[in-house]
Amino acid sequence: MGGIIFLSRYYDSKSGRITCDTIIIKLTLFGSLVQKNSLARFPRTISTLLGCGVGILDCLELCFHVFGNVFVEKAILRLKL
């Protein structure tokens, strides 16, 4: 029980979130599913925002929040630079 509480609190911290998300992405089966889910969300969100008249750089800035995975969010932010 204590381990679950510790992991929950660790995941809520910034460094814990980065570590856990990186580990999840690098896992063989689960990491592949997370990547595919992120790759499906990204173009759908971008196309919705572009259809509403939002500029491409603003789209990238808004879209990186939809992933729910810090590792993927950092990769999208690198696109903006």
QUIVEN-V339286 format. One record per pair of residues at least 24 apart in sequence whose C-alpha atoms are under 8 Angstrom apart, sorted by the first residue. I is the first residue (numbers start at 1). J is the second residue. Records with the same first field share a line. If there is no record, write none. Layout:
BEGIN
I = J, J
END
This chain:
BEGIN
17 = 70
18 = 70, 71
21 = 69, 70, 71
22 = 70, 71
25 = 71
35 = 72
38 = 67, 72
41 = 66, 67
42 = 66, 67
END
